[in-house]
Amino acid sequence: MSQFPNSPILQLPNPRILLVRLRQIGDVVFTTPAVRALRERFPHAHISYVVEPAAAPIVALNPNVDEVIVAARVPGLRGFAADVALGRRLRQAAYDLAIDFHGGPRASLLTWLSGARERIGYTIPGRSWMYTRRIRRTRELRPRHSVENQWDLLESLGVSAPDPGRFPVEMPVDPAAAAEAGARLQRCGVPDSAQLIVIHVSAGNPFRRWPLDAFARVAADLVLADRARRVVFTCGPSDRLALDRVIAGARAAAGARADHIVDCGDFPLPELRALVDRAALYVGGDSGPMHVAATSAVPMVSLYGPTLPARSRPWRGRPARAEAVETSGLACRPCDQRVCVHGDFRCLARIPPQAVLAAAERLLGQNG
């Protein structure tokens, strides 16, 4: 039973709703099930979403969002002034409800500045007063999915229970991005008949980065096992040098099939989303692009180090298939990713390429 059973917004025929989720791409992906649930509960609402530029493509084409407000991150006093100006704009929009999915200082401030009649956020020391309704959020790294954690904020609004089949993560494909991704593959000599495997080597921090030589080994073994396969690597914009090392290592190990390891350059987020729609398999660590891939039906091999599959597995219904590969038996796992107590990132370093390759072959075999 809700601890807030009498939310005023339940009485409004077309409420104005503001959603705030700053920073990480994957975290914005994890809010999309809640966005759909809100749209289902309030079909005539006007729903606005405040995000930072990197995550804006996630919700830019979301059919359940009426307006995307991009809040660029600017350092220092100029940034504070810009946020105050944005807050003034939000206040003028006269929102009935604001939900802060983030809870960070900037997100809390914008939620408060919006002046929404009802403001829902997590209980946070020093900032709880900015909300009219506060939801307790445990700091413990418990094995509960992030989508379900965010769903707690919707408790007073009469939405349906979180269900990955009914409310999966979503990011619609941009037709223009799909055309560009297809043209890029053509320019790289990838035939339409190829069995395409996408491997993403980047991670938001070193705690989530699988060793580069392990990525190279898996890619080489995949193309050596079947001449129809092509491996396309992707990475974040700051990881190009690492990607070059992986591609060089994979091509050296693939020998005569080195040309089956494809370098198509960097894929912007909308093109990455379109690319995985064409793929037979996605392989990557627990990162924003992995969650973007989860918005498709592509089979996925996900690598987990300091995080747990229970918290961040692909949130989607069947028949989409995914396998998690992780190191078990480590007392230090999960961790808060501030310091590796052993200094060797063993939670990922101990995942052998053979385990990832075996998971990949199982999923590819299920594809027929």
C-alpha positions as CSV (number, residue, x, y, z in Angstrom):
1,M,0.0,0.0,0.0
2,S,1.2,3.5,-0.8
3,Q,2.5,5.6,2.0
4,F,1.0,8.6,0.1
5,P,-2.5,7.4,-0.9
6,N,-4.0,10.8,-1.7
7,S,-1.8,12.4,-4.3
8,P,-3.6,15.5,-5.7
9,I,-2.3,14.8,-9.2
10,L,-4.6,11.8,-9.3
11,Q,-7.6,14.1,-9.6
12,L,-6.3,16.1,-12.5
13,P,-7.5,15.2,-16.1
14,N,-4.4,16.5,-17.9
15,P,-1.6,17.2,-15.5
16,R,1.7,18.7,-16.4
17,I,4.5,16.4,-15.3
18,L,8.3,17.2,-15.2
19,L,10.9,14.4,-15.0
20,V,14.5,15.0,-14.1
21,R,17.3,12.5,-14.6
22,L,20.8,14.0,-15.1
23,R,24.2,12.4,-15.9
24,Q,24.5,8.8,-16.9
25,I,23.2,7.3,-20.2
26,G,22.3,4.0,-18.7
27,D,20.4,5.6,-15.8
28,V,18.2,7.5,-18.3
29,V,17.5,4.3,-20.2
30,F,16.4,2.8,-16.9
31,T,13.8,5.5,-16.5
32,T,12.0,4.8,-19.7
33,P,9.8,2.0,-18.3
34,A,8.6,4.5,-15.7
35,V,7.9,7.0,-18.4
36,R,5.7,4.6,-20.2
37,A,3.9,3.7,-17.0
38,L,3.2,7.3,-16.3
39,R,1.9,7.8,-19.8
40,E,-0.4,4.8,-19.3
41,R,-1.6,6.2,-16.0
42,F,-2.0,9.8,-17.3
43,P,-2.8,9.5,-21.0
44,H,-3.5,13.2,-21.4
45,A,-0.7,14.5,-19.4
46,H,2.0,16.8,-20.8
47,I,5.3,15.1,-19.9
48,S,8.6,17.1,-20.0
49,Y,12.0,15.5,-19.4
50,V,15.2,17.3,-18.3
51,V,18.4,15.5,-19.3
52,E,22.0,16.4,-20.0
53,P,23.2,16.5,-23.7
54,A,24.8,13.0,-23.7
55,A,21.6,11.3,-22.7
56,A,19.2,13.4,-24.8
57,P,19.1,10.9,-27.7
58,I,17.7,8.3,-25.4
59,V,14.4,10.2,-25.0
60,A,14.4,12.4,-28.1
61,L,12.0,10.2,-30.0
62,N,10.3,8.6,-27.0
63,P,6.5,8.7,-27.9
64,N,5.6,9.1,-24.2
65,V,7.6,12.3,-23.8
66,D,6.1,15.6,-25.1
67,E,9.1,17.8,-24.5
68,V,12.8,17.1,-24.0
69,I,14.7,19.9,-22.1
70,V,18.5,19.6,-22.5
71,A,20.4,21.0,-19.5
72,A,24.0,21.5,-20.5
73,R,26.5,21.2,-17.7
74,V,28.5,24.4,-17.4
75,P,31.2,24.8,-14.7
76,G,31.3,27.5,-12.1
77,L,29.1,30.5,-11.5
78,R,28.1,30.6,-15.2
79,G,26.6,27.1,-14.7
80,F,24.7,28.1,-11.6
81,A,23.3,31.1,-13.4
82,A,22.2,28.9,-16.3
83,D,20.5,26.6,-13.9
84,V,18.7,29.4,-12.2
85,A,17.5,30.6,-15.6
86,L,16.4,27.1,-16.5
87,G,14.6,26.9,-13.2
88,R,12.7,30.1,-14.0
89,R,11.7,28.7,-17.3
90,L,10.4,25.5,-15.6
91,R,8.5,27.6,-13.0
92,Q,6.8,29.5,-15.8
93,A,5.6,26.1,-17.3
94,A,3.5,25.6,-14.2
95,Y,4.1,21.9,-13.6
96,D,1.7,20.0,-11.3
97,L,4.2,17.3,-10.6
98,A,8.0,17.0,-10.7
99,I,9.8,13.7,-10.2
100,D,13.6,13.7,-9.5
101,F,14.9,10.3,-10.6
102,H,18.5,11.4,-9.8
103,G,18.8,13.0,-6.4
104,G,22.1,14.8,-7.1
105,P,22.6,18.4,-6.0
106,R,21.8,19.9,-9.5
107,A,18.8,17.7,-10.1
108,S,17.4,18.5,-6.7
109,L,17.9,22.2,-7.3
110,L,16.1,22.1,-10.7
111,T,13.3,20.1,-9.2
112,W,12.8,22.7,-6.4
113,L,13.2,25.7,-8.8
114,S,10.4,24.3,-11.0
115,G,8.0,25.2,-8.3
116,A,5.8,22.2,-9.1
117,R,3.0,21.8,-6.6
118,E,4.1,18.2,-5.9
119,R,7.8,17.3,-6.0
120,I,8.8,13.7,-5.4
121,G,12.4,12.7,-4.6
122,Y,14.6,10.5,-2.4
123,T,15.3,11.3,1.2
124,I,18.7,12.9,0.9
125,P,20.6,14.6,3.8
126,G,20.6,18.4,3.3
127,R,18.3,18.4,0.3
128,S,15.1,16.5,1.3
129,W,13.4,19.9,2.0
130,M,13.3,20.5,-1.7
131,Y,10.7,17.9,-2.2
132,T,7.1,17.8,-1.0
133,R,7.2,14.0,-0.9
134,R,10.3,12.0,0.0
135,I,11.0,8.3,-0.6
136,R,13.6,6.5,1.4
137,R,16.5,5.2,-0.6
138,T,18.9,2.7,1.0
139,R,22.6,3.3,0.3
140,E,23.2,-0.4,0.5
141,L,24.3,-2.1,-2.7
142,R,21.4,-4.6,-2.6
143,P,20.5,-7.0,-5.4
144,R,17.5,-5.1,-6.6
145,H,17.1,-3.7,-10.1
146,S,17.6,0.0,-10.7
147,V,14.3,0.2,-12.5
148,E,12.5,-1.1,-9.4
149,N,14.4,1.3,-7.2
150,Q,13.2,4.2,-9.4
151,W,9.7,2.8,-9.4
152,D,9.5,3.5,-5.7
153,L,9.1,7.2,-6.6
154,L,5.8,6.4,-8.5
155,E,4.3,4.6,-5.5
156,S,1.8,7.3,-4.7
157,L,0.6,7.7,-8.3
158,G,-1.3,4.6,-8.9
159,V,0.8,3.1,-11.6
160,S,1.1,-0.6,-12.4
161,A,3.8,-2.8,-10.9
162,P,7.2,-2.8,-12.7
163,D,7.1,-5.5,-15.3
164,P,9.9,-5.8,-17.9
165,G,7.5,-7.5,-20.3
166,R,4.9,-4.7,-20.1
167,F,7.3,-1.8,-19.4
168,P,10.7,-2.6,-21.0
169,V,13.5,-0.1,-21.5
170,E,13.0,1.6,-24.8
171,M,14.8,3.9,-27.3
172,P,13.1,4.2,-30.7
173,V,15.3,3.9,-33.8
174,D,15.9,7.2,-35.7
175,P,15.4,6.4,-39.4
176,A,18.1,8.8,-40.4
177,A,20.5,7.2,-38.0
178,A,19.6,3.8,-39.3
179,A,20.3,4.8,-42.9
180,E,23.7,6.3,-41.8
181,A,24.6,3.1,-39.9
182,G,23.7,1.0,-42.9
183,A,25.7,3.2,-45.2
184,R,28.7,3.1,-42.9
185,L,28.6,-0.7,-42.9
186,Q,28.5,-0.7,-46.7
187,R,31.5,1.6,-46.8
188,C,33.4,-0.8,-44.5
189,G,32.7,-3.7,-46.8
190,V,30.2,-5.6,-44.6
191,P,27.9,-7.6,-46.8
192,D,24.2,-7.7,-46.0
193,S,24.4,-11.5,-45.6
194,A,27.0,-11.2,-42.8
195,Q,26.3,-12.3,-39.3
196,L,27.0,-9.1,-37.5
197,I,28.5,-9.1,-34.0
198,V,28.8,-5.8,-32.1
199,I,31.5,-5.6,-29.3
200,H,31.6,-2.4,-27.2
201,V,35.0,-2.0,-25.4
202,S,34.4,1.2,-23.5
203,A,33.3,1.7,-19.9
204,G,32.5,4.7,-17.8
205,N,35.3,4.0,-15.4
206,P,38.3,1.5,-15.0
207,F,36.2,-0.6,-12.6
208,R,34.0,-1.8,-15.5
209,R,36.7,-2.2,-18.2
210,W,37.5,-5.8,-19.2
211,P,41.1,-6.2,-20.3
212,L,41.7,-5.2,-23.9
213,D,43.5,-8.3,-24.9
214,A,40.5,-10.4,-23.8
215,F,38.2,-8.4,-26.1
216,A,40.7,-9.0,-29.0
217,R,40.8,-12.8,-28.2
218,V,37.0,-13.1,-28.2
219,A,36.6,-11.2,-31.5
220,A,39.3,-13.3,-33.2
221,D,37.8,-16.6,-32.1
222,L,34.3,-15.6,-33.2
223,V,35.3,-14.8,-36.7
224,L,37.6,-17.9,-36.9
225,A,34.7,-20.1,-36.0
226,D,32.4,-18.9,-38.9
227,R,33.4,-17.2,-42.1
228,A,30.0,-15.5,-42.3
229,R,30.7,-13.4,-39.2
230,R,31.9,-9.8,-39.0
231,V,32.8,-8.1,-35.8
232,V,32.2,-4.4,-35.5
233,F,33.8,-2.7,-32.5
234,T,32.4,0.4,-30.9
235,C,33.7,2.7,-28.2
236,G,33.2,6.0,-26.4
237,P,34.8,9.1,-27.9
238,S,37.6,9.1,-25.3
239,D,38.5,5.5,-25.9
240,R,39.7,5.6,-29.5
241,L,43.3,4.6,-28.6
242,A,42.2,1.6,-26.6
243,L,39.9,0.6,-29.5
244,D,42.8,0.8,-31.9
245,R,44.8,-1.6,-29.7
246,V,41.9,-4.1,-29.5
247,I,41.4,-4.0,-33.3
248,A,45.1,-4.5,-34.0
249,G,45.2,-7.4,-31.6
250,A,42.1,-9.0,-32.9
251,R,43.3,-8.8,-36.5
252,A,46.7,-10.2,-35.7
253,A,45.0,-13.2,-33.9
254,A,42.4,-13.7,-36.7
255,G,45.1,-14.2,-39.4
256,A,43.6,-14.8,-42.8
257,R,40.2,-13.5,-41.5
258,A,41.6,-10.2,-40.3
259,D,39.3,-8.3,-42.6
260,H,36.4,-9.8,-40.7
261,I,37.3,-7.4,-37.9
262,V,35.7,-4.2,-39.0
263,D,36.7,-0.7,-38.0
264,C,33.8,1.7,-38.8
265,G,34.8,4.5,-36.5
266,D,32.8,6.0,-33.7
267,F,29.0,5.5,-33.7
268,P,26.9,8.3,-32.1
269,L,24.3,7.0,-29.7
270,P,21.4,7.0,-32.3
271,E,23.5,5.1,-34.8
272,L,24.6,2.6,-32.2
273,R,20.9,2.0,-31.4
274,A,20.3,1.4,-35.1
275,L,23.4,-0.8,-35.4
276,V,22.4,-3.3,-32.7
277,D,19.1,-3.7,-34.5
278,R,21.0,-5.3,-37.4
279,A,23.2,-7.4,-35.2
280,A,23.0,-11.1,-34.3
281,L,24.8,-10.5,-31.0
282,Y,26.0,-7.7,-28.7
283,V,29.0,-8.1,-26.3
284,G,30.0,-5.5,-23.7
285,G,30.4,-4.5,-20.1
286,D,27.9,-2.9,-17.8
287,S,27.8,0.6,-19.4
288,G,25.4,3.0,-21.1
289,P,25.8,1.4,-24.5
290,M,24.9,-2.0,-23.0
291,H,21.6,-0.5,-21.8
292,V,21.0,1.1,-25.2
293,A,21.5,-2.3,-26.8
294,A,18.9,-3.7,-24.3
295,T,16.3,-1.5,-25.9
296,S,16.5,-3.7,-28.9
297,A,15.9,-7.5,-29.2
298,V,19.5,-8.3,-29.9
299,P,20.9,-11.3,-27.9
300,M,23.4,-10.0,-25.4
301,V,26.5,-11.1,-23.5
302,S,27.0,-8.7,-20.6
303,L,30.1,-8.6,-18.4
304,Y,29.7,-7.6,-14.8
305,G,32.6,-6.7,-12.5
306,P,31.8,-4.4,-9.5
307,T,28.1,-4.4,-10.3
308,L,25.5,-7.1,-10.1
309,P,23.3,-8.5,-12.9
310,A,20.4,-8.3,-10.4
311,R,20.8,-4.5,-10.4
312,S,21.5,-3.7,-14.0
313,R,20.6,-6.7,-16.2
314,P,18.8,-5.9,-19.5
315,W,15.3,-4.9,-18.4
316,R,13.2,-6.4,-21.2
317,G,10.7,-9.2,-21.6
318,R,11.0,-12.5,-23.5
319,P,11.9,-13.6,-26.1
320,A,14.9,-11.3,-26.0
321,R,17.9,-13.4,-24.8
322,A,20.8,-12.3,-22.6
323,E,23.6,-14.0,-20.6
324,A,25.5,-12.5,-17.8
325,V,29.2,-13.4,-17.3
326,E,30.7,-12.6,-13.9
327,T,33.3,-13.7,-11.3
328,S,31.7,-15.3,-8.3
329,G,33.1,-15.8,-4.8
330,L,34.6,-12.3,-4.3
331,A,33.9,-10.8,-0.9
332,C,34.7,-7.3,-2.3
333,R,31.9,-7.5,-4.9
334,P,29.8,-5.4,-5.4
335,C,31.6,-2.3,-4.5
336,D,31.0,1.5,-4.7
337,Q,33.6,1.8,-7.5
338,R,35.7,4.5,-5.6
339,V,38.8,2.3,-4.9
340,C,39.7,-1.2,-5.8
341,V,40.8,-2.7,-2.4
342,H,43.1,-5.2,-4.2
343,G,44.3,-2.8,-6.9
344,D,43.9,-5.3,-9.7
345,F,40.2,-5.0,-10.7
346,R,40.0,-8.8,-10.2
347,C,36.2,-8.9,-10.5
348,L,36.6,-8.3,-14.3
349,A,40.2,-9.4,-14.9
350,R,39.4,-12.9,-13.7
351,I,36.6,-13.3,-16.3
352,P,38.3,-15.5,-19.0
353,P,37.7,-15.0,-22.7
354,Q,36.6,-18.6,-22.9
355,A,33.6,-17.9,-20.7
356,V,32.5,-15.0,-22.8
357,L,33.1,-16.9,-26.0
358,A,31.0,-19.8,-24.8
359,A,28.1,-17.5,-23.9
360,A,28.3,-15.9,-27.3
361,E,28.3,-19.2,-29.1
362,R,25.3,-20.4,-27.1
363,L,23.3,-17.3,-28.1
364,L,24.4,-17.4,-31.7
365,G,23.5,-21.1,-31.9
366,Q,20.0,-20.2,-30.6
367,N,19.7,-17.7,-33.4
368,G,20.1,-20.6,-35.9
